[in-house]
Amino acid sequence: MRLIDGHLDLAMNALSGRDLTLPLEQLRLTDPLPGQTATTTFGELEAAGTALCFGTLFALPASAEDPHGYRTAAEAKAQALAQLEQYLRWQDAGHLRLLTSAQEVAAHLQRPEAPLGVVLLMEGADPVLTPDELPEWVGRGVKIIGPAWTRTRYAGGTDTPGPLSAEGRELVQGMKELGVTLDASHLDDDAFWDAVDIGPKLIATHSNSRALVPGNRHLSDEMARAVAQAGGVIGLVLLSRFIQADWQPGTRAALSDLLRHAEHYAALVGWDYLGIGSDLDGGFGAEKTPVGIGRYRDLPRLLELLPPERRLAVASGNWERWLTTHF
């Protein structure tokens, strides 16, 4: 069964020292990220049947845990450009193909022998120095932007409540005018509703349900309805603490717990608005994935729990529909 994954931090992992062209077992022997056992390589993606993914440009802000992150917008831009260069190197080597339009996506998905297709997604908008720089990023192939991760200059985000800033409103208005899609994942509620009022194209690449796990990292029912009403798709995340409300460090959620998120969304907006946004190796490893998902090629085990008539749509069909009609 073909897969489309709405969220993978491929270049971030590569620039952290992981060679994703290696077999997974070989990568794990020299993995530079202790406590985050790798799950994802190009070989694993191929073994799972992944035809396309949304590959992030993710600039990591400085924090007490990671003082080497960016402290200025210029440093954030440098991180994102370095990751873009990594995708271009992979493309030159034949490991993937960057896709920048609905037409390119449709043609790519007609070629089963093609390498991995990658749609660029900027996660956290601080690399955009000013809203006037949006056309520059669109020219580089970035057609989807999530304004926040934690708080950015543009919006309140995960665990950092707040609305769109004045610059954020200008950014989202510019996105609407240029046809750039807004990824609502990580947006705080106030910023989310500010963006909805402006009216750009809207998706949530990797967001589980707040009805099952509290916190502003997840979508409320009202937010999920707004994404679906805009024609967008919501991707399910495979991080245990985003799956299980009573999750404890050192434990792993069950796939049946993630199924509950899928069923909740389906009851709320229908199966046609649900996809995968695994975020595997997105700052966590196999230690924090659901039981049964020890490497990327295991991801289809989640699909086996879904109603048989819905599996293809969630695996790839819903993202494919969105990409070929809205992207």
C-alpha positions in Angstrom: 0.0 0.0 0.0 1.4 3.4 -1.0 2.1 5.9 1.8 2.3 9.7 2.0 3.7 11.0 5.2 2.8 14.6 6.1 5.8 15.3 8.3 9.4 14.2 8.4 12.5 16.1 9.6 14.9 14.5 7.1 17.3 17.3 6.6 17.4 18.2 10.3 18.5 14.6 11.0 21.1 14.7 8.3 22.6 17.9 9.6 22.7 16.3 13.1 25.1 13.7 11.7 22.8 11.0 10.5 23.5 9.5 7.1 20.0 8.5 5.9 21.4 6.8 2.8 22.7 4.0 5.1 20.8 0.8 6.0 19.1 1.5 9.4 21.1 -1.2 11.2 24.3 0.5 10.0 23.1 3.9 10.9 22.3 2.8 14.4 25.8 1.6 15.0 27.1 5.1 14.8 24.1 7.1 15.6 25.2 10.6 16.9 21.9 11.2 18.9 22.0 9.3 22.1 18.7 8.2 23.5 16.9 8.7 20.2 17.3 5.4 18.4 16.9 6.1 14.7 13.9 4.7 12.8 14.0 6.5 9.4 16.3 6.1 6.4 15.6 6.2 2.7 15.7 2.5 2.7 13.1 2.3 5.5 10.8 4.7 3.6 11.1 2.6 0.5 10.4 -0.6 2.4 7.2 1.0 3.8 6.0 2.0 0.4 6.4 5.7 1.0 6.0 7.5 -2.3 6.0 11.1 -1.0 6.5 13.0 2.2 6.5 16.6 3.5 10.1 17.3 4.4 10.7 20.0 6.8 13.0 23.0 7.0 13.1 23.2 10.8 15.2 25.9 12.5 15.7 25.0 16.1 15.6 27.9 18.5 18.1 28.2 21.4 16.9 26.9 24.7 18.3 25.8 28.0 18.3 22.2 26.7 20.0 23.2 23.4 22.0 26.5 23.6 23.3 26.0 20.0 20.0 26.9 18.4 19.2 30.1 16.7 18.9 33.4 18.6 18.2 35.7 15.7 16.1 35.6 12.5 19.3 35.6 10.4 20.6 32.5 12.3 17.2 30.8 11.8 17.4 31.6 8.0 20.9 30.1 7.9 19.7 26.9 9.4 16.8 26.6 7.0 19.0 27.3 4.0 21.5 24.7 5.1 18.7 22.1 5.3 17.4 23.2 1.8 20.9 22.6 0.5 20.8 19.1 2.0 17.6 18.3 0.1 19.2 19.6 -3.1 22.3 17.4 -2.6 20.0 14.4 -2.1 18.1 15.3 -5.2 21.3 15.5 -7.2 22.3 12.1 -5.9 19.0 10.6 -7.0 17.6 9.9 -3.5 14.6 12.1 -3.8 12.8 14.5 -6.1 11.5 17.9 -4.8 8.0 18.6 -5.9 6.6 22.2 -6.1 3.2 22.0 -7.7 0.1 19.9 -7.9 1.0 18.9 -11.4 4.4 17.7 -10.4 2.9 15.7 -7.5 0.3 14.1 -9.8 3.0 13.1 -12.4 5.3 11.8 -9.7 2.6 9.6 -8.2 2.1 8.0 -11.6 5.7 6.7 -11.6 6.0 3.8 -9.1 9.7 3.5 -9.9 10.4 7.2 -9.0 12.5 8.1 -5.9 10.9 9.5 -2.9 8.9 12.7 -3.6 9.5 15.5 -1.2 7.2 18.6 -0.6 9.1 21.3 1.4 7.4 22.4 4.6 8.8 25.2 6.8 8.1 24.4 10.4 8.3 27.6 12.4 8.5 30.8 10.3 11.4 32.6 11.9 13.7 31.9 8.9 11.5 34.3 6.9 13.2 37.5 7.8 10.2 39.7 6.9 6.9 39.0 5.2 8.3 40.7 2.1 10.7 37.7 1.8 7.9 35.2 1.2 8.3 35.3 -2.6 12.0 34.4 -2.2 11.0 31.3 -0.2 8.3 30.3 -2.7 10.9 30.6 -5.4 12.9 28.1 -3.5 10.0 25.7 -3.5 8.5 26.3 0.0 4.7 26.3 -0.5 3.7 25.3 3.1 4.6 27.2 6.2 3.8 26.6 9.9 4.2 30.0 11.5 5.1 28.7 15.0 6.8 25.8 16.8 7.2 27.4 20.2 6.6 31.1 20.0 8.1 32.8 17.0 8.2 36.5 15.9 5.0 35.7 14.1 2.8 33.6 16.4 2.1 32.0 19.7 2.9 28.3 19.7 3.3 25.1 21.7 3.2 25.9 25.4 3.7 29.6 24.5 0.2 31.1 24.1 -0.5 34.1 22.1 -2.1 35.5 18.9 -0.5 36.4 15.6 1.8 39.4 16.0 1.4 42.3 13.6 4.1 40.8 11.5 2.3 37.4 11.7 -0.8 38.9 10.3 1.2 40.4 7.5 2.9 37.0 6.9 -0.4 35.1 6.8 -2.0 37.7 4.5 1.0 37.3 2.2 0.7 33.5 2.3 -2.9 33.8 1.3 -2.1 36.1 -1.6 0.7 33.8 -2.9 -1.2 30.6 -2.4 1.1 29.3 0.4 -0.6 26.9 2.7 -0.6 27.4 6.5 0.3 24.4 8.6 -1.7 24.8 11.8 0.4 22.3 13.8 2.0 24.0 16.8 -0.1 27.1 16.5 -1.6 28.4 19.8 -5.4 28.7 19.7 -5.4 32.5 19.5 -3.0 32.5 16.6 -4.9 29.7 14.9 -8.2 31.6 14.9 -6.5 34.8 13.8 -5.1 32.9 10.8 -8.5 31.3 10.0 -10.0 34.8 9.9 -7.5 35.8 7.3 -8.3 32.7 5.3 -5.2 31.0 3.8 -5.2 27.4 2.7 -5.1 25.3 5.8 -3.8 21.9 6.9 -2.4 20.3 10.1 0.5 18.1 9.1 1.1 16.4 12.5 -1.5 17.1 15.1 -3.4 14.6 17.4 -6.6 15.3 19.2 -6.8 17.6 22.3 -10.0 15.7 23.3 -7.8 12.8 24.1 -4.6 14.5 25.2 -4.8 18.0 26.8 -2.6 20.9 25.7 -2.3 23.5 23.0 0.0 21.3 21.0 -3.0 19.4 19.9 -6.1 20.3 17.9 -9.4 21.1 19.7 -12.5 19.7 18.1 -13.3 23.2 16.8 -9.9 23.6 15.3 -10.2 20.2 13.6 -13.5 21.2 12.1 -12.0 24.4 10.8 -9.2 22.5 9.0 -11.7 20.1 7.5 -14.0 22.9 6.4 -11.1 24.5 4.6 -10.5 21.2 2.7 -7.4 20.4 4.7 -6.0 17.1 6.0 -4.9 16.3 9.6 -1.9 14.0 10.0 -1.6 11.6 13.0 1.6 11.9 15.0 3.5 8.8 16.4 5.0 10.3 19.5 3.7 8.4 22.6 3.2 11.5 24.8 1.1 13.0 22.1 -1.0 9.8 21.9 -1.7 8.9 25.5 -2.9 11.4 28.1 -1.4 9.5 31.1 1.9 8.7 29.3 4.9 8.3 31.6 8.6 8.5 30.6 10.0 5.2 29.9 6.8 3.7 28.5 5.3 3.5 25.0 1.7 4.1 23.9 -0.2 1.3 22.2 -1.2 1.6 18.6 -4.8 1.2 19.8 -4.4 4.5 21.6 -3.4 6.2 18.4 -6.4 4.5 16.7 -8.6 6.3 19.2 -7.4 9.6 17.8 -8.2 8.5 14.3 -11.6 7.3 15.3 -12.3 10.6 17.2 -11.4 12.7 14.1 -13.4 10.4 11.9 -16.5 10.8 14.0 -15.9 14.6 14.1 -15.1 15.4 10.5 -15.0 12.1 8.5 -12.3 9.8 7.3 -11.7 11.9 4.2 -9.7 14.5 6.2 -7.3 12.2 8.0 -3.8 11.2 7.0 -0.4 10.3 8.5 2.1 12.9 9.8 4.3 10.5 11.6 7.1 13.0 12.7 9.3 9.9 13.2 12.8 10.9 14.3 11.5 14.4 14.9 13.4 14.9 18.1 12.5 11.4 19.5 13.4 7.9 18.6 12.1 4.4 18.8 12.1 4.6 22.6 9.0 6.9 22.3 7.1 5.5 19.3 4.0 3.3 19.9 4.6 -0.4 20.7 5.0 -2.2 17.4 6.6 0.7 15.5 10.3 0.1 16.0 11.4 1.3 12.6 9.8 3.2 9.8 8.8 0.2 7.8 6.5 -0.9 10.7 4.2 2.1 10.1 1.7 0.1 8.0 0.8 -1.8 11.2 -1.2 1.3 12.2 -3.2 1.1 9.0 -4.1 -2.5 9.7 -6.1 -1.4 12.6 -8.3 0.9 10.5 -11.5 -0.1 8.8 -10.4 -1.9 5.6 -12.4 0.4 3.4 -10.6 3.5 4.9 -7.0 2.3 4.9 -6.0 3.5 1.4 -7.5 7.0 2.0 -5.6 7.4 5.3 -2.4 5.9 4.0 -2.1 8.2 1.0 -5.4 9.0 -0.7 -6.4 12.0 1.4 -3.0 13.6 1.2 -2.9 12.9 -2.6 -6.3 14.5 -3.1 -5.2 17.6 -1.2 -1.9 17.8 -2.9 -3.4 17.5 -6.4 -6.2 20.0 -5.8 -5.0 22.5 -3.2 -1.1 22.5 -3.3 
